[in-house]
Amino acid sequence: MTQRVGAERLGFAIGVLGGPTTVVDIAGLRLVVDPTFDPPGDKGYLTKLRGPAVPEAELGPVDAVLVSHDLHPDNLDDRGRAFALAAPLLVTGPRSADRLGPPATPLRAWEPMSRPRGDRAGDLTIRAVPAMHGPADGARDEDGHVNCEVTGFVLSADGVPTVYISGDNASIAVVDEVAERAGPIDVAVLFVGAARVPTKERGRPLTLTSERATAAAAVLGAPLVVPAHYDSWAHFSEGPDRIVEAFDDAGLSQLLRMAGPGRWVVPTFRSSAS
């Protein structure tokens, strides 16, 4: 059985704790994406079915939290918000940063920032990339975003794999732009699950379906895909069995790594940055 995520850091590893919450150990740093640590229960129009596989207290110190967006409780809940605001570095999109307030650091799409590596071998670059939280013809907010502003991230540094974290994105066109402008990608953490809310966009998917995730993987050309954000909430319409089936149908099973909630995925390939 794969190792459980805990306070011990690994050289390079990715662990999905449930929902979108993902831990990335890279370049001597520990980053947490979209922390959601509340127990199960009703969260307004959404229902949480399970708590995180690993609670925040067991993660040990973290170096940064990346928040794709703050408006939806399945991506940032109450305990997750407190966790994010207590982190040494909190990175998110401009609108989310405005609402979260200090110490949130805003990054516009394609804007990079550098963070000193924990192994003292230079810097880790955190680059914000776009995401589209629903269908391309969906209703736009005052800033032109479908549903709301959502930020994806690309993590890169010399000698380590380059990681793309999609955030709540439903668009293959967006993935194509990421592949063109931020590639090559070694590991793609794709928020799949085909999230559907009856009151939004006529119930059409607000995140990648399993089939679209295979298309995203093909566009990125990444040798490893780690799905996230497909469980722990009632509004996901596709779970792990459908994800596995879709990658098998596409002939891409060899790319897929699903270690189970709270377990590390530890890639063994050489990165394109090496």
Order of alpha helices (4+ residues) and beta strands (2+ residues): beta-beta-beta-beta-beta-beta-alpha-beta-alpha-beta-beta-beta-beta-beta-alpha-beta-alpha-beta-alpha-beta
